[in-house]
Amino acid sequence: MKAARRLAGHANAARGENILWLIGVDEQRGIVEASYQELSNWFASIQSAFDGIAPALQDLNIPYKGKTVAALCFDTSRAPYVVKNHTFGSATGGPVEWEVPWHEGTKTRSATRSDLILLLSPVGKIPKFELLAGTVALRRDPKSAGKASWTVDLQIYVTLLDGSPLVYPFHKCAAAIGAKGVALADSFRIDVRPASRKRPERGWASWRASMSKNPVTHVNVKTGDEIIEATNDEILIRGTGKIELHGFCDVSSISADEWPGLQLRITLHEAVTESKVALVCQFSRPRLHEGVTIWWLDKSAPCNSV
């Protein structure tokens, strides 16, 4: 059954995180309504396609403008999930009776060896990221009317929720800036360091120069343990502490006067667990200073972590 295979693939790829399906919503037609009785029969048939264990289901009917949408929350903590090949035994079914599916993007495929290793490896809890302060700056090159650069500076407080260390390679970190639904820049070079008491002058060159000694560490005063350590390629976080993120991106010269606010999305990709954290935050109050337009982190707006 295709639905069972899709559910198993989605649940396996979720690696213990709950997944949510909405029944009764169509991308083209909007709300088309869901039948609770049909849903009950549907899930019973789905369960029968699994080898012993299926994702546990909690469902909720949501009335909306006279119609009902069913929200299905699946607990995936008992992965891996194995489903029966519904064509097994037929002339074209092949020799494979059971399959471990894997959901990637919009496709469901058979799990590879690397998928199985990832699935069976321990999953650490995603840490909590709190944005303390930050700016986004647009600098125009006075020597060339066609060149400009974006600079991002953030102070972030990281709280580990378990004892597992985290490694964030810079080549797997990304940033994107948008305004009014328009993408402005996304080809950022990212650097993350332990928070320093003395901040360098703003600018990518001065930042890199200030970090020329390698590695840079943040040490627990009481125990002497290295909590946060950074090289030119990655940052290693072993405990709770403050970090600074800097990003730089060259772009064609653009006018920023029409943007009272910006949205910044930072994506951090952990090397060992391959978990991703996206920080989406708002910047406002633009100010022009010596030819540089600066936006400040809007603390009143929620910073979403997904």
C-alpha positions as CSV (number, residue, x, y, z in Angstrom):
1,M,0.0,0.0,0.0
2,K,1.5,3.3,-1.1
3,A,0.2,5.3,1.9
4,A,1.8,2.8,4.4
5,R,5.1,3.0,2.5
6,R,4.9,6.8,2.5
7,L,4.1,6.9,6.3
8,A,6.9,4.5,7.1
9,G,9.4,6.4,5.0
10,H,8.4,9.7,6.7
11,A,8.5,8.2,10.2
12,N,12.0,6.6,9.6
13,A,13.5,9.9,8.3
14,A,12.0,11.8,11.2
15,R,14.4,9.9,13.6
16,G,12.1,10.0,16.6
17,E,10.5,13.4,16.1
18,N,6.7,13.5,15.8
19,I,5.3,14.1,12.3
20,L,2.0,15.8,11.4
21,W,-0.3,15.0,8.5
22,L,-3.4,17.1,7.6
23,I,-6.2,15.2,6.0
24,G,-8.9,17.2,4.2
25,V,-6.7,19.9,2.8
26,D,-5.9,20.2,-0.9
27,E,-3.2,22.5,-2.3
28,Q,-5.4,23.6,-5.2
29,R,-9.0,23.4,-3.8
30,G,-8.3,24.3,-0.1
31,I,-10.5,22.7,2.5
32,V,-12.2,19.6,1.1
33,E,-13.2,18.0,4.4
34,A,-12.3,14.7,6.0
35,S,-14.6,11.8,7.0
36,Y,-13.8,10.5,10.5
37,Q,-15.3,7.1,9.7
38,E,-13.2,6.8,6.5
39,L,-10.1,7.9,8.5
40,S,-10.7,5.1,11.1
41,N,-11.0,2.5,8.4
42,W,-8.0,3.9,6.5
43,F,-5.6,3.8,9.5
44,A,-6.6,0.2,10.3
45,S,-5.6,-0.9,6.8
46,I,-2.4,1.1,7.1
47,Q,-1.4,-0.7,10.3
48,S,-1.9,-4.1,8.6
49,A,0.8,-3.3,6.1
50,F,3.5,-2.8,8.8
51,D,5.7,-5.5,10.2
52,G,4.5,-5.7,13.8
53,I,4.9,-2.0,14.8
54,A,3.4,1.1,13.2
55,P,3.8,4.7,14.3
56,A,1.3,5.5,17.1
57,L,-1.4,7.9,16.1
58,Q,-3.1,10.8,17.9
59,D,-5.8,12.5,15.8
60,L,-7.8,15.6,16.2
61,N,-10.8,16.9,14.2
62,I,-10.7,20.6,13.5
63,P,-13.9,22.3,12.3
64,Y,-13.3,25.2,9.9
65,K,-16.0,27.2,8.1
66,G,-18.5,24.3,8.3
67,K,-15.9,21.7,7.2
68,T,-13.6,19.4,9.1
69,V,-9.9,18.9,8.8
70,A,-8.2,15.9,10.5
71,A,-4.8,16.5,12.1
72,L,-2.8,13.3,12.5
73,C,0.2,13.3,14.8
74,F,2.4,10.2,14.6
75,D,4.8,9.1,17.2
76,T,7.9,7.8,15.4
77,S,10.0,6.9,18.5
78,R,9.9,3.1,17.7
79,A,11.7,3.3,14.4
80,P,12.8,1.6,12.2
81,Y,9.4,0.8,10.6
82,V,9.2,-2.0,8.0
83,V,6.3,-2.4,5.5
84,K,5.2,-5.2,3.3
85,N,5.9,-5.0,-0.5
86,H,2.3,-5.0,-1.7
87,T,3.3,-6.5,-5.0
88,F,5.1,-9.4,-3.4
89,G,3.9,-12.7,-4.7
90,S,2.6,-11.4,-8.0
91,A,4.2,-12.0,-11.3
92,T,6.0,-8.6,-11.3
93,G,6.4,-8.3,-7.5
94,G,10.0,-9.5,-7.3
95,P,11.7,-11.4,-4.5
96,V,11.6,-8.6,-1.8
97,E,8.8,-9.2,0.7
98,W,9.6,-6.4,3.3
99,E,11.1,-2.9,2.9
100,V,12.5,-0.2,5.1
101,P,11.3,3.0,3.3
102,W,12.9,6.4,3.5
103,H,11.3,9.8,2.8
104,E,13.5,12.4,1.1
105,G,12.1,15.7,-0.2
106,T,8.9,14.7,-2.0
107,K,9.9,11.1,-2.8
108,T,9.8,7.8,-0.9
109,R,12.6,5.3,-1.6
110,S,14.3,2.3,-0.1
111,A,16.6,3.2,2.8
112,T,20.3,3.0,1.9
113,R,23.1,1.7,4.2
114,S,23.9,5.2,5.3
115,D,20.3,5.9,6.0
116,L,20.1,2.8,8.3
117,I,23.3,3.8,10.1
118,L,21.8,7.3,10.7
119,L,18.5,5.9,11.8
120,L,20.0,3.5,14.3
121,S,22.6,6.0,15.7
122,P,21.6,7.9,19.0
123,V,19.7,11.1,18.5
124,G,20.7,14.0,20.7
125,K,18.1,16.6,21.7
126,I,18.2,19.7,19.5
127,P,19.8,22.6,21.6
128,K,18.0,25.8,22.4
129,F,19.3,28.9,20.6
130,E,18.5,32.4,22.0
131,L,19.3,35.5,20.0
132,L,20.7,38.2,22.3
133,A,21.6,40.9,19.8
134,G,22.5,41.4,16.2
135,T,22.8,43.6,13.2
136,V,22.5,43.3,9.4
137,A,24.5,45.9,7.4
138,L,24.6,46.8,3.7
139,R,27.8,48.4,2.6
140,R,28.2,50.0,-0.8
141,D,31.6,50.1,-2.4
142,P,32.6,53.8,-2.8
143,K,35.0,52.9,-5.5
144,S,32.4,50.9,-7.6
145,A,28.8,51.9,-8.1
146,G,27.9,48.3,-9.0
147,K,29.2,46.5,-5.9
148,A,27.9,46.1,-2.3
149,S,28.1,43.6,0.5
150,W,25.9,42.3,3.3
151,T,27.3,41.7,6.8
152,V,25.5,39.8,9.5
153,D,26.6,39.9,13.2
154,L,24.7,37.9,15.8
155,Q,25.2,37.1,19.5
156,I,23.6,33.7,20.3
157,Y,23.2,31.9,23.7
158,V,23.3,28.1,23.2
159,T,21.8,25.8,25.8
160,L,22.5,22.1,25.4
161,L,19.6,19.8,26.5
162,D,21.8,16.7,26.9
163,G,25.4,15.9,27.3
164,S,26.1,15.3,23.6
165,P,28.7,17.7,22.0
166,L,27.7,19.5,18.8
167,V,29.9,20.1,15.7
168,Y,28.8,22.7,13.2
169,P,31.0,22.9,10.0
170,F,30.9,26.3,8.5
171,H,30.4,24.9,5.0
172,K,27.1,23.4,6.2
173,C,25.9,26.6,7.7
174,A,23.9,29.1,5.6
175,A,22.2,32.5,5.7
176,A,19.6,34.2,3.6
177,I,18.1,37.7,3.7
178,G,14.7,38.7,2.4
179,A,12.4,41.7,2.5
180,K,8.7,41.9,1.5
181,G,8.9,38.4,0.0
182,V,11.9,39.2,-2.1
183,A,15.2,37.3,-1.7
184,L,18.1,39.7,-1.4
185,A,21.1,37.6,-0.6
186,D,21.8,33.9,0.1
187,S,25.5,33.2,-0.8
188,F,27.0,33.9,2.6
189,R,30.3,32.9,4.0
190,I,29.7,31.9,7.7
191,D,32.1,32.0,10.7
192,V,31.1,31.1,14.3
193,R,33.2,31.7,17.3
194,P,33.0,31.7,21.1
195,A,31.9,35.1,22.3
196,S,34.8,37.4,23.0
197,R,34.9,40.1,25.6
198,K,36.5,42.5,23.2
199,R,34.7,42.7,19.9
200,P,36.7,43.5,16.8
201,E,35.8,46.3,14.5
202,R,33.0,45.4,12.1
203,G,33.9,44.0,8.8
204,W,34.8,40.5,7.5
205,A,38.6,41.3,7.1
206,S,38.9,42.6,10.7
207,W,36.9,39.7,12.0
208,R,39.1,37.1,10.3
209,A,42.2,38.9,11.4
210,S,41.1,38.9,15.0
211,M,40.6,35.2,14.8
212,S,43.9,34.4,13.2
213,K,45.1,32.4,16.2
214,N,43.7,28.9,15.9
215,P,41.9,27.3,17.7
216,V,39.8,29.8,19.7
217,T,38.3,28.5,23.0
218,H,35.9,29.4,25.7
219,V,36.8,27.8,29.0
220,N,34.7,27.1,32.1
221,V,36.2,29.2,34.8
222,K,35.3,26.8,37.6
223,T,36.4,23.5,36.0
224,G,38.9,24.6,33.4
225,D,37.0,22.6,30.8
226,E,36.8,23.8,27.2
227,I,33.2,24.5,26.6
228,I,33.3,26.0,23.1
229,E,36.1,25.6,20.6
230,A,36.4,27.0,17.1
231,T,38.8,26.4,14.2
232,N,38.7,28.0,10.8
233,D,36.4,25.2,9.6
234,E,34.0,24.4,12.4
235,I,32.8,25.1,15.9
236,L,32.6,22.4,18.7
237,I,30.1,23.1,21.5
238,R,30.4,20.9,24.6
239,G,28.4,23.0,27.0
240,T,26.1,25.9,27.4
241,G,27.6,29.3,26.5
242,K,27.5,32.3,24.2
243,I,28.7,32.3,20.6
244,E,29.1,34.9,17.9
245,L,28.1,34.4,14.3
246,H,29.4,36.5,11.4
247,G,28.3,36.2,7.8
248,F,29.5,38.0,4.7
249,C,28.0,38.1,1.1
250,D,29.0,40.2,-2.0
251,V,26.1,41.4,-4.1
252,S,25.4,43.9,-6.8
253,S,24.7,47.4,-5.6
254,I,21.1,47.8,-4.5
255,S,18.9,50.4,-2.9
256,A,17.8,49.6,0.7
257,D,15.8,52.7,1.4
258,E,12.5,51.0,0.7
259,W,13.0,48.2,3.3
260,P,12.0,49.2,6.8
261,G,12.4,45.6,7.9
262,L,14.4,42.5,6.9
263,Q,14.0,38.8,7.6
264,L,17.1,36.7,8.3
265,R,17.2,32.9,8.2
266,I,20.2,31.1,9.6
267,T,20.5,27.4,9.0
268,L,22.9,25.3,11.1
269,H,23.6,21.7,10.1
270,E,25.1,19.4,12.8
271,A,27.8,17.1,11.4
272,V,27.3,14.0,13.5
273,T,23.5,13.7,13.9
274,E,22.8,15.7,10.7
275,S,20.1,17.5,12.5
276,K,19.2,21.0,11.2
277,V,18.2,24.1,13.1
278,A,16.8,27.2,11.3
279,L,16.7,30.5,13.1
280,V,14.2,33.0,11.5
281,C,14.4,36.5,12.9
282,Q,13.3,40.0,12.1
283,F,15.4,43.2,11.8
284,S,14.1,46.7,11.8
285,R,15.0,50.4,12.5
286,P,17.3,50.9,9.6
287,R,19.9,53.7,10.1
288,L,22.4,55.1,7.6
289,H,25.9,55.7,9.1
290,E,28.8,56.7,6.9
291,G,27.3,55.2,3.8
292,V,26.4,51.9,5.6
293,T,22.7,51.0,6.2
294,I,22.3,49.0,9.4
295,W,19.2,47.1,10.6
296,W,18.9,46.0,14.3
297,L,17.5,42.8,15.7
298,D,13.9,43.3,16.5
299,K,13.6,41.8,20.0
300,S,9.8,42.4,20.1
301,A,9.3,40.1,17.1
302,P,9.4,36.3,17.8
303,C,12.5,34.4,16.6
304,N,11.3,31.1,15.3
305,S,13.5,28.0,15.6
306,V,12.5,25.2,13.3
